Amino acid sequence: MQPAVEIEVDEASGIWRTDGLPMVYVPRHFMVNMHREIETTLGRETYAAVLDRSGAKSARHWCQRQADLLGTDEREVFEHYLRRLSERGWGRFTIEALDLERLTAEITLRDSIYVLESDGAAKAPVCYIFEGFLIGAMQFICDAQGVTPGEITCRETQCAAMGATECRFELSCHPAA
């Protein structure tokens, strides 16, 4: 099986690009070990806040870039974003529900890199890094619809590392008053 994402390599610089954006190809254990060490150093709550902000910023940028390149609507971009995360090896994301009127979504994740690299039964969800990714993708939907969000929330409601069959995320936007 070959990767589903096309990788362009600039011969002069060696820079890898996918979907028009520069990429870095690293081993899974590197990402997981770095994640664990930063969490240990900063504490889970502080690190989760950093991940939410940085993940949201990056996802929003990626989604807008893809909308500009592909000329597709917000639903197609959201679907494309989760498909690309899956194709890049983060895990297998599935949109169980996406309501563009209510600005809500339910996402499942199987074979998450954080679950696959976990050391047994976790005491708390380990895939919270993806909450920021999903918040940014929902921010893109809000932008595309001209909605100013008061708050976008995402919560991992179950995690396979804690014994569930899959990870599950609930995502919602609460428009500003």
TORNU-720903 format. One line per 5 residues: for each residue x, y, z of N, C-alpha, C, CB. Coordinates in pm, whole numbers. Glycine has a CB too. Example, Ala and Ser with C-alpha at 12.3 -4.5 7.8 and 13.67 -1.06 7.14 Angstrom:
BEGIN
1319 -569 780 1230 -450 780 1320 -330 780 1131 -447 905 ~ 1285 -225 708 1367 -106 714 1290 3 787 1408 -60 572 .
***
This chain:
BEGIN
84 -118 0 0 0 0 89 125 0 -96 0 123 ~ 56 218 -83 130 343 -92 52 453 -20 156 382 -240 ~ 122 556 28 51 667 94 -51 731 1 151 773 143 ~ -161 776 60 -266 841 -18 -235 987 -45 -400 829 54 ~ -141 1043 30 -107 1184 9 13 1194 -84 -77 1253 144 .
5 1289 -173 115 1312 -265 219 1399 -195 66 1379 -397 ~ 344 1361 -206 453 1437 -145 541 1492 -257 537 1348 -46 ~ 556 1623 -259 644 1688 -355 771 1726 -281 575 1814 -420 ~ 886 1692 -337 1014 1725 -275 1088 1823 -365 1099 1596 -250 ~ 1121 1939 -310 1198 2039 -382 1343 1990 -389 1189 2179 -314 .
1392 1970 -510 1527 1915 -526 1635 2008 -472 1554 1885 -671 ~ 1614 2138 -484 1716 2232 -439 1722 2244 -287 1690 2369 -499 ~ 1607 2249 -222 1605 2271 -77 1580 2145 5 1499 2372 -43 ~ 1523 2043 -58 1487 1921 15 1357 1933 92 1597 1885 109 ~ 1287 2045 78 1161 2066 150 1052 1978 91 1119 2215 144 .
981 1908 181 867 1824 142 741 1908 151 856 1696 231 ~ 651 1891 51 523 1961 53 411 1863 23 523 2078 -50 ~ 300 1884 93 176 1813 67 64 1916 72 152 1695 170 ~ -26 1910 -22 -136 2006 -29 -84 2150 -30 -231 1986 89 ~ 33 2170 -91 88 2304 -104 156 2359 20 -18 2396 -144 .
165 2280 127 225 2328 251 349 2248 286 123 2320 367 ~ 452 2313 342 573 2240 382 542 2140 493 681 2337 428 ~ 605 2024 487 581 1915 583 714 1865 638 502 1799 517 ~ 705 1797 752 819 1729 813 777 1586 838 866 1800 946 ~ 858 1492 798 829 1350 815 913 1298 931 857 1269 683 .
846 1257 1040 918 1210 1159 860 1078 1207 911 1317 1272 ~ 938 998 1280 886 873 1335 776 899 1439 1000 792 1398 ~ 680 809 1444 568 820 1538 616 830 1682 473 701 1523 ~ 713 746 1719 760 748 1858 821 883 1896 862 637 1881 ~ 880 953 1799 935 1086 1826 823 1181 1869 1007 1141 1701 .
714 1183 1793 601 1270 1828 544 1236 1964 490 1260 1721 ~ 524 1108 1990 464 1064 2117 558 1093 2233 430 914 2111 ~ 686 1063 2219 781 1089 2327 793 1239 2356 918 1032 2292 ~ 797 1320 2252 802 1465 2271 677 1512 2344 817 1538 2135 ~ 562 1462 2302 434 1497 2364 437 1464 2514 318 1423 2294 .
480 1345 2546 483 1301 2687 578 1385 2771 525 1153 2696 ~ 695 1415 2718 793 1494 2793 745 1637 2817 927 1496 2719 ~ 683 1697 2718 631 1832 2736 517 1830 2838 582 1891 2602 ~ 430 1731 2830 321 1718 2927 377 1704 3069 231 1597 2892 ~ 480 1622 3086 542 1603 3218 604 1733 3268 649 1492 3211 .
668 1807 3180 736 1931 3219 637 2043 3252 829 1976 3108 ~ 538 2062 3168 444 2174 3186 325 2139 3275 393 2218 3052 ~ 291 2012 3282 167 1971 3347 59 1960 3241 125 2071 3458 ~ -31 1866 3260 -132 1836 3159 -220 1957 3127 -219 1721 3205 ~ -268 2028 3228 -360 2139 3204 -295 2251 3123 -410 2195 3338 .
-175 2290 3159 -104 2395 3086 -73 2349 2944 26 2434 3158 ~ -25 2226 2931 10 2174 2799 -114 2163 2711 78 2037 2812 ~ -226 2118 2767 -350 2107 2689 -393 2244 2635 -463 2047 2776 ~ -375 2348 2715 -411 2483 2670 -321 2527 2554 -400 2584 2786 ~ -192 2496 2563 -99 2527 2455 -137 2451 2328 47 2492 2496 .
-168 2323 2343 -208 2241 2228 -337 2291 2165 -225 2095 2271 ~ -432 2332 2248 -557 2385 2194 -531 2508 2107 -655 2421 2308 ~ -451 2601 2159 -424 2725 2084 -345 2697 1956 -348 2824 2172 ~ -236 2621 1969 -151 2597 1852 -220 2506 1750 -18 2535 1895 ~ -290 2404 1798 -362 2315 1708 -473 2386 1634 -420 2199 1785 .
-547 2472 1706 -656 2547 1644 -603 2643 1538 -736 2624 1750 ~ -495 2712 1571 -436 2807 1476 -390 2735 1349 -317 2881 1541 ~ -324 2622 1366 -273 2546 1251 -385 2486 1167 -180 2436 1299 ~ -486 2429 1233 -598 2368 1159 -676 2473 1082 -691 2294 1256 ~ -701 2586 1145 -775 2694 1078 -698 2739 954 -798 2814 1175 .
-567 2759 968 -483 2800 855 -488 2695 744 -337 2822 902 ~ -471 2566 779 -472 2459 679 -606 2456 606 -444 2323 745 ~ -714 2463 680 -847 2456 618 -870 2574 524 -957 2454 726 ~ -831 2695 566 -849 2811 478 -763 2798 354 -816 2941 553 ~ -643 2750 370 -554 2731 256 -614 2631 157 -415 2682 303 .
-670 2522 207 -730 2422 120 -856 2476 52 -765 2296 200 ~ -935 2554 125 -1054 2614 64 -1013 2705 -52 -1136 2694 169 ~ -907 2783 -31 -858 2872 -137 -803 2792 -256 -749 2964 -82 ~ -729 2685 -229 -669 2605 -336 -772 2523 -413 -565 2512 -279 ~ -866 2464 -339 -960 2369 -400 -1094 2431 -438 -984 2256 -306 .
-1125 2546 -380 -1253 2610 -409 -1372 2531 -358 -1267 2630 -556 ~ -1354 2459 -247 -1462 2377 -193 -1528 2445 -74 -1408 2239 -152 ~ -1647 2396 -40 -1721 2455 71 -1671 2403 205 -1871 2427 57 ~ -1726 2459 314 -1675 2427 447 -1693 2280 486 -1744 2514 549 ~ -1801 2217 445 -1821 2075 477 -1712 1991 409 -1962 2028 432 .
-1689 2017 281 -1589 1941 208 -1449 1963 264 -1591 1978 60 ~ -1419 2086 306 -1287 2115 363 -1272 2043 497 -1268 2267 381 ~ -1375 2044 581 -1372 1975 710 -1348 1825 688 -1505 1998 789 ~ -1421 1767 594 -1404 1625 563 -1263 1597 510 -1509 1579 459 ~ -1216 1686 422 -1081 1672 364 -975 1681 473 -1057 1781 257 .
-993 1771 569 -897 1787 679 -884 1658 760 -939 1903 771 ~ -997 1600 798 -992 1477 877 -938 1360 795 -1132 1442 930 ~ -970 1358 667 -916 1253 579 -763 1266 572 -978 1262 437 ~ -714 1389 559 -569 1410 551 -501 1374 682 -539 1555 515 ~ -561 1407 796 -503 1365 924 -490 1213 928 -590 1415 1043 .
-594 1145 880 -592 998 877 -483 948 783 -729 944 833 ~ -476 1006 665 -379 961 564 -235 989 606 -408 1029 432 ~ -216 1086 693 -81 1119 741 -40 1036 861 -73 1265 776 ~ -128 947 906 -88 852 1009 -122 887 1152 53 832 1000 ~ -200 992 1177 -237 1028 1314 -334 928 1375 -298 1167 1316 .
-409 860 1292 -514 767 1333 -622 770 1227 -571 803 1475 ~ -729 696 1249 -838 692 1150 -958 770 1203 -878 544 1117 ~ -976 890 1151 -1084 979 1193 -1209 951 1110 -1043 1126 1179 ~ -1324 954 1176 -1453 939 1109 -1547 1046 1161 -1513 796 1131 ~ -1614 1113 1069 -1716 1210 1108 -1845 1133 1128 -1734 1325 1000 .
-1890 1124 1251 -2016 1055 1282 -2134 1148 1260 -2015 1003 1426 ~ -2114 1277 1287 -2219 1377 1266 -2151 1512 1247 -2319 1381 1387 ~ -2205 1591 1153 -2159 1728 1132 -2282 1810 1095 -2048 1737 1019 ~ -2323 1897 1185 -2441 1981 1165 -2393 2125 1144 -2540 1971 1286 ~ -2400 2171 1020 -2351 2305 987 -2446 2415 1034 -2330 2316 838 .
-2570 2382 1061 -2663 2483 1114 -2643 2501 1264 -2808 2442 1085 ~ -2631 2391 1336 -2611 2397 1482 -2464 2415 1519 -2666 2271 1548 ~ -2375 2398 1420 -2230 2408 1440 -2182 2310 1546 -2192 2551 1480 ~ -2217 2183 1523 -2175 2075 1612 -2120 1960 1528 -2294 2026 1701 ~ -2037 1878 1592 -1983 1760 1525 -1950 1654 1629 -1856 1795 1442 .
-1960 1530 1585 -1914 1416 1663 -1815 1340 1576 -2034 1323 1709 ~ -1697 1317 1632 -1588 1255 1558 -1541 1132 1635 -1471 1355 1536 ~ -1515 1023 1564 -1450 908 1628 -1309 894 1571 -1533 776 1606 ~ -1224 833 1651 -1085 812 1613 -1044 671 1654 -992 918 1679 ~ -996 597 1557 -944 463 1582 -795 462 1546 -1023 355 1499 .
-721 378 1614 -577 362 1587 -498 492 1603 -558 308 1446 ~ -536 572 1701 -462 694 1732 -318 660 1767 -530 771 1848 ~ -225 742 1722 -85 717 1755 -63 720 1906 5 820 1687 ~ -140 800 1977 -121 811 2122 -177 689 2195 -189 938 2175 ~ -280 628 2140 -332 503 2197 -236 389 2165 -474 472 2142 .
-192 381 2039 -103 272 1998 30 274 2072 -78 281 1848 ~ 75 391 2114 201 404 2187 181 411 2338 276 526 2139 ~ 56 396 2385 31 406 2529 86 284 2602 -121 420 2557 ~ 113 303 2728 176 198 2809 73 115 2886 274 259 2907 ~ -41 92 2830 -144 16 2901 -263 105 2932 -87 -44 3030 .
-334 70 3035 -457 141 3071 -426 283 3120 -535 64 3178 ~ -474 381 3048 -455 521 3086 -559 561 3191 -465 614 2963 ~ -523 658 3273 -615 708 3376 -695 828 3327 -538 746 3501 ~ -651 885 3215 -719 1000 3154 -705 987 3003 -660 1137 3206 ~ -791 1053 2927 -780 1047 2781 -641 1093 2734 -889 1134 2715 .
-587 1024 2635 -453 1055 2586 -454 1127 2451 -371 929 2575 ~ -569 1140 2390 -577 1198 2255 -625 1343 2255 -670 1115 2169 ~ -611 1410 2369 -659 1547 2382 -587 1644 2289 -644 1593 2525 ~ -473 1605 2234 -403 1690 2138 -494 1724 2020 -275 1621 2088 ~ -585 1633 1984 -671 1653 1868 -785 1751 1894 -728 1521 1823 .
-812 1783 2019 -918 1879 2051 -890 2013 1983 -932 1897 2203 ~ -767 2062 1992 -732 2188 1927 -743 2181 1776 -592 2228 1965 ~ -703 2067 1718 -716 2049 1573 -863 2068 1531 -665 1907 1530 ~ -953 2003 1606 -1095 2007 1572 -1155 2145 1598 -1172 1901 1652 ~ -1108 2213 1702 -1154 2350 1729 -1118 2440 1611 -1091 2404 1861 .
-996 2428 1560 -954 2510 1446 -1034 2481 1321 -809 2488 1418 ~ -1066 2354 1297 -1148 2319 1181 -1288 2376 1195 -1154 2165 1164 ~ -1343 2376 1317 -1475 2437 1340 -1466 2589 1327 -1530 2398 1480 ~ -1355 2649 1370 -1337 2793 1353 -1340 2828 1204 -1203 2840 1416 ~ -1279 2744 1121 -1285 2766 976 -1429 2763 928 -1202 2659 903 .
-1509 2667 975 -1650 2660 936 -1721 2788 977 -1719 2537 1000 ~ -1697 2834 1098 -1759 2959 1145 -1718 3075 1055 -1719 2989 1291 ~ -1589 3085 1023 -1540 3191 935 -1612 3186 801 -1387 3177 913 ~ -1624 3066 743 -1686 3050 612 -1833 3089 614 -1672 2906 565 ~ -1897 3073 729 -2039 3107 742 -2061 3248 796 -2108 3007 832 .
-1954 3320 825 -1967 3454 879 -2016 3457 1023 -2059 3534 794 ~ -1993 3349 1096 -2035 3339 1236 -1917 3375 1326 -2088 3196 1268 ~ -1940 3465 1419 -1839 3497 1519 -1865 3412 1641 -1839 3650 1555 ~ -1775 3317 1669 -1800 3230 1783 -1768 3300 1915 -1717 3103 1771 ~ -1856 3278 2013 -1824 3321 2148 -1725 3223 2206 -1952 3330 2236 .
-1749 3095 2181 -1661 2989 2229 -1681 2865 2142 -1688 2957 2379 ~ -1572 2798 2111 -1578 2668 2046 -1519 2569 2145 -1499 2667 1907 ~ -1594 2465 2172 -1547 2365 2268 -1534 2229 2200 -1643 2355 2389 ~ -1436 2155 2244 -1417 2017 2199 -1371 1938 2320 -1314 2008 2080 ~ -1428 1821 2334 -1393 1737 2448 -1382 1593 2402 -1497 1750 2561 .
-1276 1528 2443 -1262 1384 2419 -1346 1314 2526 -1110 1337 2424 ~ -1458 1257 2484 -1553 1199 2579 -1525 1052 2609 -1693 1212 2526 ~ -1448 987 2525 -1402 851 2554 -1271 829 2481 -1508 744 2512 ~ -1188 741 2540 -1054 718 2484 -1024 569 2484 -946 795 2563 ~ -975 520 2373 -942 378 2361 -830 338 2457 -900 345 2217 .
-744 432 2495 -638 401 2590 -693 376 2731 -536 515 2595 ~ -819 412 2752 -885 389 2881 -981 270 2874 -961 515 2926 ~ -976 196 2762 -1057 76 2749 -1176 88 2656 -1106 37 2881 ~ -1206 206 2605 -1316 222 2509 -1275 159 2376 -1352 374 2490 ~ -1373 129 2293 -1343 69 2163 -1281 169 2067 -1469 11 2101 .
-1303 299 2092 -1251 405 2006 -1248 534 2086 -1338 420 1876 ~ -1179 631 2034 -1182 764 2094 -1299 840 2031 -1046 840 2072 ~ -1361 925 2110 -1476 1002 2062 -1463 1146 2108 -1610 940 2113 ~ -1493 1237 2016 -1486 1381 2043 -1620 1446 2015 -1374 1447 1959 ~ -1660 1538 2101 -1780 1620 2081 -1734 1764 2064 -1882 1606 2201 .
-1781 1826 1957 -1736 1958 1915 -1857 2048 1898 -1653 1951 1785 ~ -1851 2170 1951 -1962 2262 1931 -1915 2406 1935 -2071 2239 2037 ~ -1985 2488 1860 -1959 2632 1855 -2077 2703 1918 -1935 2681 1709 ~ -2047 2796 2005 -2150 2878 2069 -2131 3020 2015 -2140 2873 2228 ~ -2217 3062 1920 -2199 3194 1859 -2203 3306 1963 -2307 3218 1754 .
-2127 3412 1934 -2126 3529 2022 -2264 3592 2021 -2018 3631 1978 ~ -2299 3651 2131 -2433 3714 2143 -2439 3843 2066 -2468 3741 2289 .
***
